[in-house]
Amino acid sequence: MDAEFINLTPENIATEHLCCIIRSRKPHPGVEAKRQWLADRLGEGHVFRKLDAKATVFIEYAPLETAWVPIVGDNYVYLYCLWVTGACKGHGYGKQLLEYCIADARQKGKSGICMLGSKRQKNWLSNQAFAKKHGFEVVDTTDSGYELLALSFDGTEPQFTQNAKRERIENQDLTIYYDMQCPFVPQYVESIRQYCKENGVAVALIQVDTLQKAKELPCVFNNWATFYRGEFESVNLLAIDQLKKLIEK
């Protein structure tokens, strides 16, 4: 079964399907932005392993030291995403991909693997119930209900930065932090920008474009984070109907 998977490399990243559920024969700005972001990360030990097919079946992880998240820990791997959808479910692909990540981390002498979760499963977060079945445990939490899950090999534990636990900013306007990890981001950013312009809503759209910015974020982060009236709202992508509800509440 392992022969069905491939890893992205500098040699194949330009032509490989990126497993996104965006279906387009033409180059899509979101997919291409993600492709460039990935290309810049591969030299840092970032791993993107996928089913060798046009399907949404992949795992994505990186050394925690170079992972674009406000999480710290010595010698850990950060699991960005593990995703299997549609007809590909039920074939054991998720288990195979997670087992590959665990074996890779052990072979590289890592202290463990960590990932973002929450007390209640949220959209755009990997399935934490699945991770817990494979030994991941909660090692840190935030007041808003997000959790840091870890599979420790040596008893050490990573943690959210203190800044991430703050979950407040001074700016009272709608404020969104984003980066290009997820192919859906550009169209969400532009739709929000346009809606706010047309409706007189003050908004700050802040691109997280360096590792340092990611590590210093004032909240947990999964490529997107929304604040309103200084309060942290969510790491979920914000559609226009959700934006309206947020502003009206």
C-alpha positions in Angstrom: 0.0 0.0 0.0 2.9 2.4 0.7 3.7 2.5 -3.0 0.4 4.4 -3.6 1.8 7.4 -1.8 4.3 10.0 -2.8 6.1 12.9 -1.1 6.3 16.4 -2.7 9.8 17.3 -3.6 11.4 20.3 -5.3 11.4 18.3 -8.5 7.7 17.3 -8.6 5.9 20.1 -6.7 5.3 22.2 -9.8 3.2 19.5 -11.5 1.7 17.4 -8.7 -2.0 17.7 -7.7 -2.1 19.3 -4.2 -5.1 17.3 -2.9 -7.4 20.4 -2.6 -11.1 20.0 -3.0 -11.0 23.0 -5.4 -11.7 21.5 -8.8 -10.3 23.5 -11.6 -8.5 22.7 -14.8 -7.0 26.1 -15.0 -4.4 27.4 -12.5 -6.2 28.6 -9.3 -4.7 31.5 -7.4 -5.3 29.8 -4.1 -3.8 26.5 -5.1 -0.8 28.2 -6.7 -0.2 30.4 -3.6 -0.2 27.2 -1.5 2.2 25.6 -3.9 4.6 28.5 -3.6 4.3 28.5 0.2 5.1 24.7 0.2 8.0 25.1 -2.2 9.6 27.6 0.2 9.1 25.2 3.1 10.5 21.9 1.7 14.1 22.8 2.4 13.1 23.3 6.1 12.1 19.6 6.5 8.4 20.2 5.7 6.7 17.0 4.5 3.6 16.8 2.3 2.7 13.2 1.6 -0.2 12.3 -0.6 -2.0 9.6 -2.4 -0.7 9.3 -5.9 -4.0 10.3 -7.4 -6.3 13.3 -7.9 -7.9 12.9 -4.5 -8.0 14.6 -1.1 -5.8 12.2 0.8 -2.7 13.7 2.5 -0.7 14.5 5.6 1.4 17.6 6.1 3.9 18.2 8.9 7.1 20.0 9.7 9.7 20.4 12.5 8.0 22.5 15.2 10.9 25.0 15.2 10.0 26.0 11.6 6.2 25.4 11.8 4.1 28.6 11.3 2.2 28.2 14.6 2.6 29.9 18.0 3.6 26.7 19.7 7.0 25.9 21.2 8.8 22.7 22.2 12.2 21.0 21.9 12.7 18.7 18.9 9.0 18.1 18.1 7.1 17.7 14.8 4.0 19.7 14.2 1.2 18.0 12.3 -0.6 20.7 10.2 -3.2 18.5 8.5 -4.3 14.9 8.0 -7.2 14.7 5.6 -9.1 12.0 3.8 -12.4 12.7 2.1 -15.0 11.3 -0.1 -14.7 7.8 -1.7 -11.2 7.5 -0.3 -12.5 7.0 3.3 -12.6 3.5 4.7 -9.4 2.3 3.0 -7.1 2.8 5.9 -5.3 5.7 4.3 -5.5 8.0 7.3 -3.9 5.3 9.5 -1.2 4.7 7.0 -0.4 8.4 6.7 -0.3 8.9 10.4 1.9 5.8 10.9 4.3 7.1 8.3 4.6 10.4 10.2 5.2 8.7 13.5 7.8 6.4 12.0 9.5 9.3 10.2 9.6 11.3 13.5 11.1 8.4 15.4 13.6 7.7 12.7 14.7 11.4 12.8 15.1 11.1 16.6 12.3 13.5 17.4 10.8 13.9 20.9 7.2 13.6 19.6 4.5 15.0 17.4 1.9 17.6 18.2 -1.2 19.1 16.6 -3.9 21.6 17.2 -7.3 20.4 18.5 -10.2 21.6 20.5 -12.6 20.4 23.1 -15.3 20.2 20.4 -14.3 19.2 16.9 -14.1 22.2 14.7 -14.1 22.7 10.9 -10.6 22.7 9.3 -9.0 20.9 12.2 -7.8 17.4 11.8 -9.9 14.7 13.6 -8.6 14.7 17.2 -10.6 11.7 18.2 -8.6 9.7 15.5 -5.4 11.1 16.8 -6.2 10.2 20.4 -6.8 6.6 19.3 -3.2 6.6 18.2 -1.9 7.9 21.6 -2.1 11.7 21.3 -3.0 13.4 24.6 -4.0 16.9 25.6 -0.9 18.7 26.9 -2.0 22.4 26.9 -5.3 24.4 26.5 -6.5 27.9 26.0 -9.5 29.6 27.7 -11.4 29.5 24.4 -11.4 25.7 24.3 -8.5 25.0 21.9 -6.2 22.1 22.8 -2.6 21.1 22.0 -2.4 17.4 21.5 0.9 15.6 21.6 2.3 12.1 21.1 5.4 12.2 23.3 8.2 9.7 22.7 10.4 10.8 25.7 8.0 12.4 28.2 8.6 16.0 27.2 5.7 18.2 26.2 5.3 21.2 23.8 3.1 24.2 24.7 1.3 27.2 23.3 3.2 30.4 23.6 2.0 32.7 26.3 1.1 35.3 23.6 -1.1 32.7 21.9 -3.0 32.2 25.2 -3.6 35.9 25.5 -6.3 35.8 22.8 -6.8 39.6 22.9 -5.6 42.5 20.8 -6.0 46.3 21.2 -7.5 46.9 17.8 -11.3 46.8 18.2 -12.0 46.6 14.4 -12.5 43.3 12.6 -9.0 41.9 12.4 -8.0 38.8 10.5 -4.6 37.1 10.4 -4.0 34.8 7.5 -1.2 33.0 5.6 -1.2 31.0 2.4 -1.1 27.5 3.8 -4.7 26.8 2.7 -5.8 27.1 -0.9 -9.1 28.7 0.1 -7.6 31.8 1.7 -7.2 34.3 -1.2 -10.9 34.1 -2.2 -12.0 34.5 1.4 -9.7 37.4 2.0 -11.0 39.2 -1.2 -14.7 38.5 -0.5 -14.3 39.9 3.1 -12.3 42.9 1.8 -15.1 43.7 -0.7 -17.9 43.2 1.7 -16.3 45.5 4.3 -15.6 48.1 1.7 -19.2 48.1 0.4 -20.7 48.1 3.9 -18.4 50.5 5.7 -16.9 47.9 8.0 -13.5 48.8 9.3 -11.2 45.7 8.8 -7.5 44.9 9.2 -6.3 42.0 7.0 -2.9 41.0 8.2 -0.9 38.5 6.2 1.4 36.3 8.3 4.3 36.1 5.9 7.2 35.1 8.1 8.0 32.5 10.7 8.6 35.1 13.3 5.1 36.7 12.8 3.6 33.2 13.1 5.4 32.4 16.3 4.3 35.8 17.8 0.6 35.6 17.0 -1.8 36.5 19.8 -3.9 33.4 19.4 -3.8 29.8 18.2 -3.4 29.6 14.4 -4.2 27.2 11.7 -3.6 29.6 8.7 -6.5 31.9 9.8 -7.6 33.7 12.9 -10.4 36.2 13.4 -10.7 38.9 16.1 -13.6 41.3 16.7 -13.8 44.0 19.3 -10.4 42.9 20.5 -11.7 39.4 21.3 -10.4 36.2 19.6 -13.3 34.5 17.7 -12.0 31.4 15.7 -9.4 29.8 13.5 -12.1 28.8 11.0 -12.3 30.5 7.7 -14.9 33.3 7.7 -17.6 33.2 5.1 -19.7 36.3 4.4 -22.8 34.9 6.2 -20.7 34.2 9.2 -19.1 37.6 9.0 -22.6 39.2 9.1 -23.5 37.3 12.2 -20.3 38.2 13.9 -20.8 41.9 13.2 -24.4 41.9 14.2 -24.0 40.1 17.5 
